Amino acid sequence: MSGDKSQRAFSPWNHPSVVSNHKRRRTRELVYKILSIAAVAAVLIPLGDMLAMFAYRGIEYLSVARLFNGLGNASPGLSNAILGTAYIIALSSAIAIPLGILGGVFMAEFGQGSRLAEAIRFAADVLAGVPSIVLGYVGFLALVVYFHFGYSLMAAAIIIAAIMFPYVFRPTEIALLKVPLGIKEGAIALGSTKTTMINRLVLPFALPSILTGVLLSIGIALSETAPLLYTADFANYNPTGLFHSPLAYLTGVIWTFYTSPIPSFVQVADVAVFLLIAIVLGLNIVARVGLRRFSKA
Protein backbone atom coordinates (compact mmCIF):
# COMPACT_ATOMS: atom_id res chain seq x y z
CA MET A 1 0.00 0.00 0.00
CA SER A 2 2.80 2.36 0.89
CA GLY A 3 4.37 1.58 -2.50
CA ASP A 4 1.16 2.56 -4.31
CA LYS A 5 0.98 5.82 -2.39
CA SER A 6 4.56 6.65 -3.23
CA GLN A 7 3.93 5.84 -6.90
CA ARG A 8 0.93 8.21 -6.98
CA ALA A 9 2.94 10.86 -5.14
CA PHE A 10 5.79 10.70 -7.66
CA SER A 11 3.58 10.15 -10.78
CA PRO A 12 4.54 12.53 -13.62
CA TRP A 13 0.88 13.54 -13.84
CA ASN A 14 1.12 15.00 -10.36
CA HIS A 15 4.18 17.09 -11.15
CA PRO A 16 3.52 20.79 -10.39
CA SER A 17 4.44 21.91 -13.93
CA VAL A 18 2.06 19.34 -15.49
CA VAL A 19 -0.77 20.36 -13.17
CA SER A 20 -0.10 24.04 -13.90
CA ASN A 21 -0.10 23.47 -17.67
CA HIS A 22 -3.34 21.49 -17.42
CA LYS A 23 -5.02 24.32 -15.52
CA ARG A 24 -3.81 26.87 -18.06
CA ARG A 25 -5.15 24.74 -20.93
CA ARG A 26 -8.51 24.35 -19.22
CA THR A 27 -8.66 28.10 -18.64
CA ARG A 28 -7.82 28.84 -22.31
CA GLU A 29 -10.39 26.29 -23.44
CA LEU A 30 -13.05 27.98 -21.30
CA VAL A 31 -12.11 31.42 -22.65
CA TYR A 32 -12.24 30.17 -26.26
CA LYS A 33 -15.65 28.60 -25.67
CA ILE A 34 -16.98 31.82 -24.21
CA LEU A 35 -15.57 33.84 -27.13
CA SER A 36 -17.02 31.38 -29.66
CA ILE A 37 -20.46 31.53 -28.06
CA ALA A 38 -20.27 35.32 -27.97
CA ALA A 39 -19.29 35.47 -31.65
CA VAL A 40 -22.15 33.17 -32.64
CA ALA A 41 -24.58 35.20 -30.55
CA ALA A 42 -23.30 38.44 -32.11
CA VAL A 43 -24.27 37.04 -35.52
CA LEU A 44 -27.44 35.12 -34.68
CA ILE A 45 -29.16 37.67 -32.44
CA PRO A 46 -29.28 40.49 -35.05
CA LEU A 47 -30.08 37.95 -37.78
CA GLY A 48 -32.88 36.41 -35.71
CA ASP A 49 -34.25 39.87 -34.91
CA MET A 50 -34.23 40.81 -38.60
CA LEU A 51 -35.89 37.55 -39.63
CA ALA A 52 -38.51 37.94 -36.90
CA MET A 53 -39.26 41.48 -38.08
CA PHE A 54 -39.66 40.40 -41.71
CA ALA A 55 -41.74 37.38 -40.69
CA TYR A 56 -44.01 39.52 -38.52
CA ARG A 57 -44.51 42.17 -41.20
CA GLY A 58 -44.96 39.58 -43.93
CA ILE A 59 -47.53 37.57 -42.00
CA GLU A 60 -49.31 40.77 -40.97
CA TYR A 61 -49.88 41.80 -44.60
CA LEU A 62 -50.28 38.30 -46.05
CA SER A 63 -53.69 37.65 -47.55
CA VAL A 64 -55.36 35.88 -50.45
CA ALA A 65 -55.52 39.15 -52.38
CA ARG A 66 -51.77 39.72 -51.90
CA LEU A 67 -51.04 36.31 -53.40
CA PHE A 68 -53.53 36.25 -56.29
CA ASN A 69 -53.78 39.90 -57.40
CA GLY A 70 -51.30 41.32 -59.90
CA LEU A 71 -49.04 44.29 -59.28
CA GLY A 72 -51.15 46.41 -61.62
CA ASN A 73 -54.38 45.93 -59.63
CA ALA A 74 -55.91 48.62 -57.47
CA SER A 75 -55.05 46.37 -54.51
CA PRO A 76 -51.59 45.17 -55.67
CA GLY A 77 -50.50 41.58 -55.21
CA LEU A 78 -47.73 39.18 -56.13
CA SER A 79 -49.34 36.78 -58.60
CA ASN A 80 -47.29 37.87 -61.62
CA ALA A 81 -44.08 38.09 -59.55
CA ILE A 82 -44.62 34.57 -58.18
CA LEU A 83 -45.37 33.30 -61.68
CA GLY A 84 -42.31 35.06 -63.15
CA THR A 85 -40.06 33.65 -60.42
CA ALA A 86 -41.45 30.15 -61.03
CA TYR A 87 -40.80 30.48 -64.79
CA ILE A 88 -37.23 31.68 -64.25
CA ILE A 89 -36.37 28.95 -61.74
CA ALA A 90 -38.01 26.22 -63.85
CA LEU A 91 -36.25 27.19 -67.09
CA SER A 92 -32.87 27.84 -65.48
CA SER A 93 -33.11 24.53 -63.58
CA ALA A 94 -33.90 22.74 -66.83
CA ILE A 95 -30.64 24.13 -68.23
CA ALA A 96 -28.29 24.00 -65.22
CA ILE A 97 -29.26 20.76 -63.47
CA PRO A 98 -28.78 18.32 -66.40
CA LEU A 99 -25.56 20.07 -67.46
CA GLY A 100 -24.25 20.11 -63.90
CA ILE A 101 -25.00 16.43 -63.27
CA LEU A 102 -23.60 15.31 -66.64
CA GLY A 103 -20.51 17.45 -66.08
CA GLY A 104 -20.00 15.99 -62.61
CA VAL A 105 -20.35 12.44 -63.96
CA PHE A 106 -17.78 13.16 -66.67
CA MET A 107 -15.33 14.67 -64.21
CA ALA A 108 -15.65 11.83 -61.67
CA GLU A 109 -15.85 8.81 -63.95
CA PHE A 110 -14.28 9.66 -67.32
CA GLY A 111 -12.06 12.71 -67.08
CA GLN A 112 -9.90 12.17 -63.99
CA GLY A 113 -6.40 13.48 -64.51
CA SER A 114 -7.04 14.84 -68.01
CA ARG A 115 -6.23 18.41 -68.98
CA LEU A 116 -9.80 18.94 -70.18
CA ALA A 117 -11.13 17.94 -66.76
CA GLU A 118 -8.74 20.31 -65.00
CA ALA A 119 -9.76 23.13 -67.33
CA ILE A 120 -13.47 22.47 -66.72
CA ARG A 121 -12.97 22.32 -62.95
CA PHE A 122 -10.99 25.58 -63.00
CA ALA A 123 -13.67 27.29 -65.12
CA ALA A 124 -16.44 26.10 -62.79
CA ASP A 125 -14.56 27.35 -59.72
CA VAL A 126 -13.99 30.73 -61.38
CA LEU A 127 -17.66 30.91 -62.38
CA ALA A 128 -18.72 30.24 -58.79
CA GLY A 129 -16.55 33.14 -57.61
CA VAL A 130 -17.68 35.74 -60.15
CA PRO A 131 -20.04 38.34 -58.63
CA SER A 132 -23.57 37.85 -59.90
CA ILE A 133 -23.84 41.47 -60.99
CA VAL A 134 -20.89 40.88 -63.36
CA LEU A 135 -22.66 37.88 -64.87
CA GLY A 136 -25.79 40.01 -65.19
CA TYR A 137 -23.93 42.71 -67.10
CA VAL A 138 -22.32 40.08 -69.36
CA GLY A 139 -25.79 38.68 -69.96
CA PHE A 140 -27.06 42.14 -70.84
CA LEU A 141 -24.29 42.72 -73.38
CA ALA A 142 -24.28 39.22 -74.86
CA LEU A 143 -27.92 38.13 -74.75
CA VAL A 144 -30.05 41.27 -74.52
CA VAL A 145 -27.99 43.41 -76.92
CA TYR A 146 -25.81 41.21 -79.15
CA PHE A 147 -28.12 38.22 -79.66
CA HIS A 148 -31.23 40.44 -79.56
CA PHE A 149 -33.09 38.43 -76.91
CA GLY A 150 -34.27 41.68 -75.38
CA TYR A 151 -35.26 41.83 -71.72
CA SER A 152 -36.79 38.39 -71.49
CA LEU A 153 -37.34 35.16 -69.64
CA MET A 154 -34.77 33.34 -71.79
CA ALA A 155 -31.99 35.85 -71.11
CA ALA A 156 -32.71 35.75 -67.38
CA ALA A 157 -32.87 31.95 -67.28
CA ILE A 158 -29.53 31.50 -69.06
CA ILE A 159 -27.72 33.80 -66.64
CA ILE A 160 -29.37 32.25 -63.58
CA ALA A 161 -28.44 28.82 -64.98
CA ALA A 162 -24.82 29.98 -65.18
CA ILE A 163 -25.01 30.95 -61.50
CA MET A 164 -26.60 27.61 -60.55
CA PHE A 165 -24.28 25.39 -62.59
CA PRO A 166 -21.21 25.26 -60.25
CA TYR A 167 -23.42 24.43 -57.25
CA VAL A 168 -24.76 21.37 -59.08
CA PHE A 169 -21.56 20.41 -60.89
CA ARG A 170 -19.13 20.31 -57.94
CA PRO A 171 -21.39 18.45 -55.44
CA THR A 172 -22.15 15.86 -58.14
CA GLU A 173 -18.45 15.28 -58.79
CA ILE A 174 -17.63 15.07 -55.07
CA ALA A 175 -20.56 12.75 -54.35
CA LEU A 176 -19.55 10.34 -57.11
CA LEU A 177 -15.91 10.34 -55.99
CA LYS A 178 -17.04 9.42 -52.46
CA VAL A 179 -18.74 6.22 -53.66
CA PRO A 180 -16.43 3.39 -52.48
CA LEU A 181 -14.16 2.11 -55.23
CA GLY A 182 -14.87 -1.49 -54.21
CA ILE A 183 -18.52 -1.12 -55.23
CA LYS A 184 -17.56 0.09 -58.69
CA GLU A 185 -14.93 -2.63 -59.13
CA GLY A 186 -17.40 -5.28 -57.98
CA ALA A 187 -19.97 -4.18 -60.57
CA ILE A 188 -17.37 -4.25 -63.35
CA ALA A 189 -16.13 -7.67 -62.18
CA LEU A 190 -19.67 -9.04 -62.44
CA GLY A 191 -19.82 -8.03 -66.09
CA SER A 192 -21.51 -4.62 -65.89
CA THR A 193 -20.53 -2.00 -68.41
CA LYS A 194 -19.30 1.31 -67.06
CA THR A 195 -22.39 3.13 -68.29
CA THR A 196 -24.73 0.63 -66.62
CA MET A 197 -22.65 0.75 -63.44
CA ILE A 198 -22.93 4.55 -63.30
CA ASN A 199 -26.65 4.68 -64.11
CA ARG A 200 -27.85 1.82 -61.89
CA LEU A 201 -25.39 1.86 -59.01
CA VAL A 202 -23.22 4.93 -58.63
CA LEU A 203 -25.81 7.64 -59.32
CA PRO A 204 -28.50 6.18 -57.00
CA PHE A 205 -25.85 5.74 -54.31
CA ALA A 206 -24.82 9.42 -54.55
CA LEU A 207 -28.32 10.78 -55.25
CA PRO A 208 -28.95 12.40 -51.80
CA SER A 209 -25.75 14.46 -52.04
CA ILE A 210 -26.54 15.45 -55.62
CA LEU A 211 -30.04 16.56 -54.62
CA THR A 212 -28.51 18.61 -51.80
CA GLY A 213 -26.49 20.57 -54.35
CA VAL A 214 -29.55 20.98 -56.58
CA LEU A 215 -31.69 22.37 -53.76
CA LEU A 216 -28.95 24.74 -52.59
CA SER A 217 -28.48 26.01 -56.17
CA ILE A 218 -32.22 26.72 -56.41
CA GLY A 219 -32.08 28.60 -53.12
CA ILE A 220 -29.20 30.72 -54.42
CA ALA A 221 -31.06 31.39 -57.67
CA LEU A 222 -34.17 32.52 -55.80
CA SER A 223 -32.19 35.19 -53.93
CA GLU A 224 -30.61 36.83 -57.00
CA THR A 225 -31.62 40.35 -58.03
CA ALA A 226 -28.81 42.09 -59.93
CA PRO A 227 -28.57 39.60 -62.84
CA LEU A 228 -32.33 39.82 -63.36
CA LEU A 229 -32.33 43.61 -63.41
CA TYR A 230 -29.92 43.41 -66.37
CA THR A 231 -31.65 40.58 -68.23
CA ALA A 232 -35.35 40.49 -67.27
CA ASP A 233 -35.89 44.15 -66.40
CA PHE A 234 -39.23 44.39 -64.55
CA ALA A 235 -42.89 44.48 -65.53
CA ASN A 236 -46.31 44.65 -63.89
CA TYR A 237 -47.78 41.93 -66.10
CA ASN A 238 -47.31 38.23 -66.76
CA PRO A 239 -44.62 37.20 -69.27
CA THR A 240 -45.99 36.74 -72.77
CA GLY A 241 -43.11 34.79 -74.33
CA LEU A 242 -39.51 33.65 -74.05
CA PHE A 243 -38.06 36.67 -75.86
CA HIS A 244 -38.63 40.43 -75.75
CA SER A 245 -40.98 40.20 -72.79
CA PRO A 246 -39.90 41.74 -69.45
CA LEU A 247 -41.33 40.00 -66.41
CA ALA A 248 -41.82 40.44 -62.70
CA TYR A 249 -40.06 38.39 -59.99
CA LEU A 250 -40.07 38.45 -56.19
CA THR A 251 -36.65 40.00 -55.64
CA GLY A 252 -37.56 42.70 -58.18
CA VAL A 253 -40.66 43.54 -56.16
CA ILE A 254 -38.48 44.09 -53.10
CA TRP A 255 -35.96 46.18 -55.07
CA THR A 256 -38.64 48.29 -56.74
CA PHE A 257 -41.23 48.85 -54.03
CA TYR A 258 -39.57 48.59 -50.62
CA THR A 259 -38.83 52.33 -50.52
CA SER A 260 -42.08 53.32 -52.25
CA PRO A 261 -44.06 56.19 -50.68
CA ILE A 262 -47.26 54.19 -51.32
CA PRO A 263 -48.03 51.97 -48.28
CA SER A 264 -49.75 49.22 -50.29
CA PHE A 265 -46.62 48.65 -52.40
CA VAL A 266 -44.40 48.56 -49.30
CA GLN A 267 -46.74 45.94 -47.84
CA VAL A 268 -46.45 43.87 -51.04
CA ALA A 269 -42.64 44.07 -50.72
CA ASP A 270 -42.89 42.88 -47.10
CA VAL A 271 -44.91 39.86 -48.21
CA ALA A 272 -42.35 39.15 -50.97
CA VAL A 273 -39.53 39.21 -48.40
CA PHE A 274 -41.43 36.80 -46.17
CA LEU A 275 -42.13 34.38 -49.03
CA LEU A 276 -38.50 34.36 -50.19
CA ILE A 277 -37.18 33.81 -46.67
CA ALA A 278 -39.67 30.97 -46.10
CA ILE A 279 -38.85 29.26 -49.41
CA VAL A 280 -35.05 29.60 -49.12
CA LEU A 281 -35.08 28.56 -45.46
CA GLY A 282 -37.23 25.55 -46.29
CA LEU A 283 -34.93 24.48 -49.12
CA ASN A 284 -31.85 24.79 -46.92
CA ILE A 285 -33.44 22.78 -44.12
CA VAL A 286 -34.41 20.02 -46.53
CA ALA A 287 -30.97 20.06 -48.16
CA ARG A 288 -28.92 20.07 -44.98
CA VAL A 289 -31.05 17.94 -42.67
CA GLY A 290 -33.57 15.91 -44.60
CA LEU A 291 -31.44 14.57 -47.46
CA ARG A 292 -28.12 14.16 -45.66
CA ARG A 293 -29.70 11.82 -43.13
CA PHE A 294 -30.21 9.34 -45.95
CA SER A 295 -26.94 9.96 -47.78
CA LYS A 296 -24.78 6.84 -48.18
CA ALA A 297 -21.90 8.55 -49.96
Buried (B, 14 or more C-beta within 10 A) or exposed (E): EEEEEEEEEEEEEEEEEEEEEEEEEEEEEEEEEEEEEEEEEEEEEEEEEEBEEBBEBBEEBBEEEBEEBBBEBEEBBBBBBBBBBEBBBEBBBEBBBEBBBEBBBBBBBEBEEEEEBEEBBEEBEEBBEEEBBEBBBBBBEBBBEEEEBBBBBBBBBBBBBBBBBBBBBBBBBBBBBBBEEEBBEEBEEEEBEEEEBBEEBBBEBBBBBBBBBBBBBBBBBBEBBBBBBBBBBBBBBBBEEBBBBBBBBBBBBBBBBBEEEEEBBBBBBBBBBBBBBBBBEEBBEBBEEEBEEEBBB
